[in-house]
Structure formats: structure tokens, C-alpha cells
């Protein structure tokens, strides 16, 4: 019989999580709310206590026709008549458990990496528990935090095997992030079958309501990262929505958290202020958790690469991923050195980026298809034609399930479904330090206030930035890059301020083409 793993409850009997509530009552209410599988996990109690509670839980799950699994203890599972066990990497080996419990038992295995997943799947595990996705207080010996990127890597590897095995993600999951985890972790041919939760239900005052809420959001996981992509296809349709987003940014003044190099921090802060955002330059990862809770967005600018810097980046990325805050990745100079190429891989494997922004060489490096060493942070000569560039951004966006922007004389923007060419901007942008970095700052602010269509939010950021540059570049008082910067800030400010009076005249300069790639 097929098992529904969609909402998998793992129990926790500790005072910190369960409190003074009766575990059996909590579990029954959770099942009534929509829990589909129950795993009884108790690392503290003795065997006799485990069996007593196990029998109570078995009576409840049997009544509701929901599978009961016992964590680790095969003997307890046999004593209470459970449907099977869940084994960690340090518990009894899979083969032994299979011989003891027989072919009809459900035996799940925890997998933290590709090797563990492949071994368990090949060995005949009934399902895999993949994680830990996010940091969690419910496990003392968390071996590693793998994020959605790590889950996706495991799912992709499993999809290449001649085996079909259900999977659930576990670790720090709750109603605010389960949809995002299930969506972002999907590989091209395999997604998660469910999520395993602990404190989101066990610690809740009303476990039935908590389970019902989780069940509801799990059933509504989007097929696309841009739910409005179908109606937001035509350039004209997109342009009509730009002004309200600019206006909304001015009203909300979202936090724009920049983890960027010292060279551009002042410029980035000024740009953020001009468009109405609230900038903070904070490169210390310990601050990220508090900042992520303020509803803003994060910019990771890889201009300066150090071991400590990478550690701080990863800590911040995880903090924003956990609360659903947008994260922009600017892989500056990604193809210049082996250290930078490895840094890209490290960051990509430790979190999800809503937008990846870079020049042609940087985007090609992120995709893993670069054969040319980048000269510093400069783009260098293009090696592909316009069609190939469009295909490149679409391919990376589809692979990462996010938005990708390739900057250049013509910008290419895609979410894997829609792809556009944008021909705005001014050549002085290429003659000043930090123009690409501060474009990332601008876009991050727009992503913070408009999450319904991330491509549209990105487009809004590109247009306000590049049209302001055009207007500044044509001013009589601008004689070159030195006079361009203050004029550019003025024009950026003027456009942002004009939105409050519903002035959309500046958008007439937008030069966008939808591409059929």
C-alpha cells in the first residue's frame, strides 16, 4: 500500500518542546489535523517507558489508519506492533533492521549527503529523511545543515538511479517555509514527497490547528516561482505594473542588507537611500538572524573572498532563507581564480538565491560551463551571440529555479519561463566602480517589496537604475564619469520621488524585448 508522506510528524517529549502536554493527546489531535505519518522519537526515556507510550500511540495511529514508526529502537517497534522504524546514520544498519522486521516493515533512513542517500536507496530503504535543512533545537547532534540546495542535489542524484524512493525533508521546517523548501529543492525530475516537522506541531498550543495549517500550505506548493508568469508575459503588461512597485518601495522603505566589499559600500548606501530603501552594511554573519526578521532583502557581493567572509555569507544566507527573505547573489569575478570558482560552488550549495546577477563570464561560471579565465572583475570580450546569451540565462534560471540577470551592453533577464532583453543604461556606468554592485542593491530592495513576481520586481529595479543613468548621462553638467556619479544619484532620487505623484513619464524610455527562446 502506498504511504502518504506529505505531513510527517516526528515527536519530541522534552520539556522545552512538549511542555506539560500529554504526548498521545497531542499526536491524536495532530492526526485529526492532517498528519499522515507519525515517528515516535524519544532519546531520553528507558525501554519500558518507550513501550508504554509506544502502545498508546499505536492504538491512536491504528484507529486513524496512519503509520507509526519508532525512531532507532527495533525492539520497541516489535513490542508495540509499529509499522516500522526510522534509522539515523549512527543507529542499527539497514540490512540488520530488514532481517529482523521482515519485508513488510517500513524502514526509513536519514541522509545528510549524496553518499548516504545512494547507499540507503540502493539498500532498499522504504523512504529517506533528507536534512538537516535548517538549524533546529530539537536535535543535539546535527551533523550538517544542507539547505534547499543540498536537498536538491540529493534529489537530483536519486533521480538518476533506477530506483523510485519517497523522500521527506527535515530540519527547522514550519508553516512559513515548507512551501519554499518543497519548491526550491525540486530537481528537474524529482521533488520531495513531504516534509517532516517537530516543534511546529508538538510545541504548538493547538496541534490540530497547526497540522491543519501545515497541510493546507503543503497542498498549495506552486508549480512556478512566478505564479503570475502566465498573465505577465507581454512587455506592455509588465510596464504598467512598474510604477506601483516603485511607489510601494517608497512607502515601505525596506531594509537592504548589503554584505559587500569596502570599495562600494558608500555608493551602495547612497543608491539605496535615493530609491527610498533603508541600507545597512553588515558583513558579520551573527547579525543576520536579527536583520532577516525585519522583512528586507540580502545582497551577497563576492567582491572580496576570504574564509571568514564565506562563513559570514553562509550564515546570512541561511538566516534569510529560513524566513523567506529575498537573497541576491553577485558572484563578482567568479571566473578569475580557482579560489573564486570554488567559493561560488560553496555558496551555491549552502543556500537559495532568489536572483543571481553577473556579467557573461560570471553567469557562465555559475552554470559551470565557463572555459575562459576571467580577467579580474571585468567582463572581457563576449564569446557568444545574443541568442546564446539568452539561452544561457534561461538555462541557469530553470536549473536553479530562480531569476537570473546577465548584465552588459544588453541585459538578459529570465526566470526559466520568460526571457527578456533590456537595452537601457549609459556607457558611463562601465567607467565607475561599483555600478554593477549597486544595481544588485537596487534590485534587492524591489524584491523585498514585491514577492509575487520576482522577475517583475527585478525588472523594476533594472529600469529605474538604468533609465536614471541615461538621464544623468545626457545632462549638460555631466562631462565624464566624475560628474556622472552625483548626477546619477540625483536622477535616481528624482524618479523615485516622482512615483509618489504617479508620474510614469520616465518609463517611456524603457527598451525591452521579449525573447522567444
C-alpha positions in Angstrom: 0.0 0.0 0.0 1.3 3.4 -0.9 2.2 5.6 2.0 1.3 9.3 2.1 4.4 11.1 3.4 3.2 14.6 2.8 3.0 15.6 6.5 5.3 13.5 8.6 5.3 14.2 12.4 8.4 13.5 14.5 7.6 13.6 18.2 9.6 15.3 20.9 8.9 14.6 24.6 11.3 17.1 26.1 10.0 19.8 28.4 11.3 22.6 26.1 9.2 21.4 23.2 6.2 19.4 24.6 5.9 21.2 27.8 3.4 19.8 30.2 1.1 18.5 27.5 0.2 14.8 27.1 2.1 13.5 24.0 -0.5 11.0 23.0 -3.2 13.7 23.0 -1.0 16.0 21.0 -0.4 13.3 18.4 -4.0 12.4 18.1 -5.1 16.0 17.6 -2.3 16.4 15.0 -3.5 13.3 13.1 -7.0 14.8 13.1 -5.5 18.0 11.7 -3.9 16.1 8.8 -0.7 14.4 9.9 -0.1 11.4 7.6 2.8 9.6 9.3 4.0 9.6 12.9 7.5 8.8 14.1 7.9 8.3 17.8 11.3 9.7 18.8 12.4 9.8 22.4 16.2 9.8 23.1 15.9 10.1 26.9 13.4 7.5 28.2 14.2 3.9 29.1 12.8 0.9 27.1 9.9 0.3 29.5 8.7 3.9 29.2 9.2 3.8 25.4 7.0 0.7 25.1 4.2 2.1 27.3 4.0 5.3 25.3 4.5 3.4 22.0 1.5 1.3 22.7 -0.7 4.3 23.4 0.5 5.9 20.1 0.0 2.6 18.3 -3.7 2.5 19.4 -4.2 6.0 18.2 -2.5 5.6 14.8 -4.2 2.3 14.2 -7.6 3.9 14.8 -6.8 6.7 12.3 -5.1 4.3 9.8 -1.8 6.3 10.0 1.6 4.5 10.0 3.6 4.6 13.3 7.3 4.4 13.1 9.7 4.1 16.0 13.0 6.0 16.0 16.0 3.8 16.3 14.6 1.1 18.6 13.8 -2.0 16.5 12.9 -3.9 19.6 10.4 -1.3 20.8 8.9 -1.3 17.3 8.3 -5.0 17.6 6.9 -4.8 21.1 4.3 -2.2 20.3 3.4 -3.6 16.8 4.6 -0.5 15.0 4.6 -0.3 11.2 8.4 0.1 11.1 11.4 2.2 12.2 13.4 5.2 11.2 17.2 4.8 11.4 19.8 7.5 11.7 23.3 7.1 10.4 24.6 6.1 13.8 21.7 3.6 14.5 21.3 0.0 13.6 22.3 -0.7 10.0 19.5 -1.0 7.4 20.3 -4.6 6.5 20.0 -5.9 10.0 16.8 -4.0 10.6 15.3 -5.5 7.4 16.2 -9.0 8.5 14.7 -8.5 12.0 11.5 -6.7 10.9 10.8 -8.5 7.7 9.9 -7.4 4.2 6.6 -5.6 5.0 8.1 -3.2 7.6 8.6 0.5 6.7 12.2 1.3 7.3 13.3 4.9 6.7 16.8 6.2 6.8 18.3 9.7 7.4 20.5 11.0 4.6 22.7 14.1 5.1 24.6 13.8 1.8 24.8 12.2 -1.6 26.7 9.1 -0.4 24.3 8.3 2.5 21.3 8.8 0.2 22.7 6.5 -2.5 23.7 3.7 0.0 20.3 3.8 1.7 18.3 3.9 -1.5 20.4 1.0 -3.0 20.0 -1.0 0.2 16.2 -0.9 -0.1 15.2 1.8 2.4 11.4 2.5 2.3 12.0 6.2 2.2 14.7 8.8 3.0 14.6 11.6 5.5 16.8 14.3 4.0 18.4 17.0 6.1 19.0 18.8 8.2 17.6 21.6 6.1 17.8 24.5 8.6 19.2 24.8 12.1 17.0 23.3 14.8 17.0 23.0 18.6 15.4 19.5 18.5 18.5 17.6 17.6 21.7 17.9 19.7 24.0 16.1 17.2 23.1 17.8 13.9 25.9 16.8 11.6 25.4 19.4 8.9 22.9 22.0 7.6 22.4 21.3 3.9 19.7 23.9 3.0 17.4 23.6 0.0 20.4 23.4 -2.3 21.7 20.3 -0.6 18.3 18.7 -0.7 18.1 19.4 -4.4 21.5 17.8 -5.0 20.3 14.6 -3.3 17.0 14.6 -5.2 18.9 15.0 -8.5 21.2 12.2 -7.7 18.3 9.9 -6.7 16.5 10.8 -10.0 19.4 9.3 -11.9 19.1 5.9 -10.2 17.0 3.1 -11.4 15.1 3.3 -8.1 11.9 5.1 -7.0 12.1 6.1 -3.4 9.9 8.6 -1.4 11.7 11.4 0.3 10.8 13.9 3.1 12.9 16.9 4.2 13.5 17.6 7.9 15.1 20.3 10.0 13.7 23.7 11.0 10.6 23.3 8.9 7.4 25.2 9.8 4.4 26.8 8.1 6.4 29.8 7.0 8.9 27.9 5.0 7.6 24.4 3.9 6.2 25.7 0.6 9.5 27.3 -0.3 11.5 24.3 0.7 9.4 21.9 -1.3 9.5 24.3 -4.3 13.2 25.3 -4.2 14.5 21.8 -3.6 12.9 20.3 -6.7 15.3 18.8 -9.2 14.2 18.7 -12.8 12.7 15.2 -12.5 12.2 14.6 -8.7 10.7 16.6 -5.9 10.0 15.9 -2.2 7.1 13.7 -1.2 6.6 15.5 2.0 8.1 17.4 5.0 8.9 16.2 8.5 8.1 18.6 11.3 8.7 18.5 15.0 8.3 21.7 17.1 6.0 23.3 14.5 3.3 20.8 15.8 4.5 19.4 19.1 5.2 22.8 20.6 2.0 24.4 19.3 -0.7 25.3 21.7 -3.2 23.7 19.3 -1.6 20.8 17.5 -4.7 20.1 15.4 -4.8 23.6 14.1 -1.0 23.6 13.5 -1.2 20.4 11.5 -4.2 21.6 9.5 -2.3 24.8 8.6 0.7 22.9 7.5 -1.4 20.5 5.5 -3.0 23.5 3.8 0.2 25.2 2.7 1.8 21.9 1.6 -1.2 21.3 -0.7 -0.6 24.7 -2.4 3.1 24.4 -3.3 3.4 26.4 -6.5 4.4 24.9 -9.8 6.3 28.1 -10.7 8.3 30.6 -8.8 6.3 33.3 -10.6 2.7 32.4 -10.1 1.7 35.4 -12.3 4.0 34.5 -15.1 1.1 33.4 -17.3 -0.6 36.9 -17.1 2.7 38.8 -17.0 4.1 37.9 -20.4 3.8 41.0 -22.6 6.2 43.9 -22.1 3.3 46.3 -22.0 1.6 44.4 -19.2 4.8 44.4 -17.2 5.4 48.1 -17.7 2.0 49.0 -16.4 2.9 47.4 -13.0 6.3 49.1 -12.6 5.2 52.4 -11.2 3.0 51.0 -8.3 6.0 48.9 -7.2 8.3 51.9 -7.2 5.7 53.8 -5.2 5.3 50.8 -2.8 9.1 50.8 -2.2 9.0 54.5 -1.2 6.2 53.8 1.3 7.6 50.7 2.9 11.3 51.7 2.8 12.5 48.1 3.1 15.8 47.1 4.7 18.5 46.4 2.2 21.2 44.3 3.9 24.5 44.6 2.0 27.4 42.2 2.5 29.7 43.8 0.1 33.3 44.9 -0.4 34.5 48.1 1.2 35.1 49.8 -2.1 31.4 50.2 -2.9 29.7 50.4 0.5 29.3 54.1 0.5 28.0 54.2 -3.1 25.6 51.3 -2.4 24.2 53.0 0.7 23.6 56.2 -1.3 21.8 54.4 -4.1 19.6 52.6 -1.6 18.7 55.9 0.1 17.9 57.6 -3.3 15.3 54.9 -4.2 13.7 55.0 -0.8 15.2 51.9 0.8 16.9 51.6 4.2 20.5 50.4 3.7 22.7 48.6 6.2 26.3 47.5 5.5 26.8 44.5 7.8 29.3 41.8 6.9 29.2 39.9 10.2 27.0 36.8 9.9 26.0 36.8 13.5 23.8 39.9 12.8 21.9 38.3 10.0 19.3 36.5 12.1 18.0 39.7 13.6 18.2 41.6 10.4 16.4 38.9 8.4 13.4 39.3 10.7 12.9 42.9 9.6 11.3 41.9 6.2 14.1 43.2 4.0 16.5 41.6 1.5 20.1 40.5 1.5 22.8 41.2 -1.1 25.8 38.8 -1.2 28.6 40.6 -3.2 31.6 38.3 -3.7 34.0 41.1 -4.4 36.3 40.2 -1.5 36.8 36.4 -0.9 38.2 35.2 2.4 37.5 32.1 4.5 35.9 34.2 7.2 33.9 36.1 4.6 32.4 32.9 3.2 31.5 31.7 6.7 29.7 35.0 7.3 28.0 34.8 3.9 26.7 31.3 4.5 25.3 32.3 8.0 23.5 35.2 6.5 22.1 33.3 3.5 20.7 30.6 5.9 19.1 33.3 8.1 17.3 34.9 5.2 16.3 31.6 3.6 14.8 30.5 6.9 12.3 33.4 6.9 11.8 33.7 3.2 13.7 36.9 2.8 15.0 37.5 -0.8 18.7 36.9 -1.4 20.6 38.4 -4.3 23.9 36.8 -5.3 26.5 38.9 -7.2 29.4 36.4 -8.0 31.9 39.2 -8.7 35.0 37.9 -10.6 33.6 34.3 -10.3 35.9 33.0 -13.1 39.0 34.9 -12.2 40.7 32.4 -9.9 40.3 28.8 -8.6 39.5 30.2 -5.2 36.6 32.2 -6.5 35.3 29.4 -8.6 35.3 27.1 -5.5 33.7 29.9 -3.5 30.8 30.0 -5.9 30.3 26.3 -5.5 30.4 26.6 -1.8 27.8 29.4 -1.6 25.5 27.8 -4.2 25.5 24.6 -2.2 24.7 26.3 1.1 21.6 28.3 0.3 19.0 29.5 -2.2 19.4 32.7 -4.2 16.3 34.5 -5.5 18.4 36.3 -8.0 21.8 35.6 -9.5 23.3 38.7 -11.2 26.5 38.9 -13.1 28.2 39.5 -16.4 28.6 36.9 -19.1 31.7 35.3 -17.6 30.3 35.2 -14.1 27.0 33.7 -15.2 28.8 31.1 -17.3 31.0 30.2 -14.3 28.0 29.8 -12.0 26.4 27.5 -14.5 29.6 25.5 -14.7 30.2 26.0 -18.4 33.0 28.5 -18.5 36.2 27.6 -20.4 37.7 31.1 -20.2 39.6 32.6 -17.2 38.0 35.9 -16.2 40.3 39.0 -16.1 39.7 40.3 -12.6 36.2 41.5 -12.2 36.0 42.8 -15.8 33.7 41.0 -18.2 36.2 40.8 -21.0 35.3 40.1 -24.6 32.0 38.3 -25.3 32.3 34.8 -26.7 28.7 34.2 -27.5 26.0 35.8 -29.7 22.8 37.4 -28.4 20.7 34.2 -28.8 23.3 32.1 -26.9 23.3 34.7 -24.0 19.5 34.5 -23.7 19.7 30.7 -23.7 22.4 30.8 -21.0 20.3 32.9 -18.5 17.2 30.8 -19.2 19.1 27.6 -18.6 20.6 28.7 -15.3 17.3 30.2 -14.1 15.5 26.9 -14.9 18.2 24.9 -13.2 18.2 27.0 -10.0 14.5 27.8 -10.1 15.1 31.5 -9.6 15.7 34.7 -11.6 19.0 35.3 -13.5 20.2 38.6 -14.8 23.2 38.8 -17.2 24.4 42.4 -17.4 26.2 44.0 -20.3 25.5 46.4 -23.1 22.3 44.5 -23.4 20.9 42.9 -20.3 19.3 39.5 -20.4 16.7 38.5 -17.7 14.9 35.2 -17.2 13.0 33.1 -14.7 13.3 30.0 -16.7 9.9 30.6 -18.3 10.1 34.2 -19.6 13.2 35.8 -21.1 13.7 39.4 -21.9 16.4 41.7 -23.4 16.8 45.1 -21.9 18.7 47.8 -23.7 18.8 50.7 -21.3 21.7 52.3 -19.3 24.7 54.5 -20.2 28.3 53.7 -21.0 29.5 55.8 -18.0 28.2 53.0 -15.8 31.1 50.9 -17.1 33.6 53.6 -16.1 32.8 53.9 -12.4 33.5 51.5 -9.6 30.5 49.6 -8.2 27.8 50.2 -10.8 27.1 46.5 -11.1 27.2 46.0 -7.3 24.7 48.9 -6.7 22.4 47.6 -9.3 22.2 44.5 -7.1 21.4 46.7 -4.1 18.6 48.4 -6.1 17.0 45.1 -7.2 17.2 43.6 -3.7 15.1 46.5 -2.4 12.4 45.8 -5.1 12.4 42.1 -4.4 11.7 42.9 -0.7 8.5 44.7 -1.5 7.2 42.7 -4.4 7.5 38.9 -4.0 4.5 38.0 -6.2 6.6 38.1 -9.4 10.3 38.2 -8.8 11.1 38.8 -12.4 8.8 41.8 -12.5 10.5 43.1 -9.3 13.9 42.6 -10.8 12.8 44.4 -14.0 11.6 47.4 -11.9 15.0 47.7 -10.3 16.8 47.5 -13.6 14.7 50.1 -15.3 14.8 52.7 -12.5 18.5 52.3 -12.3 19.4 52.3 -16.0 16.9 55.0 -17.1 18.3 57.2 -14.3 21.8 56.6 -15.7 20.6 57.5 -19.2 19.0 60.8 -18.0 22.2 61.6 -16.0 24.4 60.9 -18.9 22.7 63.4 -21.2 22.8 66.3 -18.7 24.8 69.3 -19.8 26.7 69.4 -16.5 27.9 65.9 -16.9 31.3 65.9 -18.6 32.5 62.4 -17.7 32.5 59.6 -15.0 33.4 62.1 -12.2 30.5 64.3 -12.8 28.2 61.4 -13.7 28.0 59.8 -10.3 26.4 62.8 -8.4 24.1 63.4 -11.4 23.1 59.8 -11.5 22.2 59.8 -7.8 20.1 63.0 -8.4 18.2 61.4 -11.3 17.6 58.2 -9.3 16.2 60.2 -6.5 14.0 62.3 -8.8 12.5 59.2 -10.4 11.8 57.6 -7.1 10.2 60.8 -5.8 8.1 61.3 -8.9 6.4 57.9 -8.2 4.6 59.4 -5.3 2.8 61.7 -7.7 2.1 58.8 -10.2 4.5 60.3 -12.7 5.4 57.4 -15.1 6.9 59.6 -17.9 10.3 58.2 -17.3 9.1 54.7 -18.2 8.7 55.8 -21.8 12.4 55.3 -22.2 12.2 51.6 -21.3 13.7 49.5 -24.1 12.6 45.9 -23.6 12.1 43.0 -25.9 10.5 39.6 -25.0 12.6 36.8 -26.5 11.3 33.5 -27.8 14.0 31.2 -26.5 
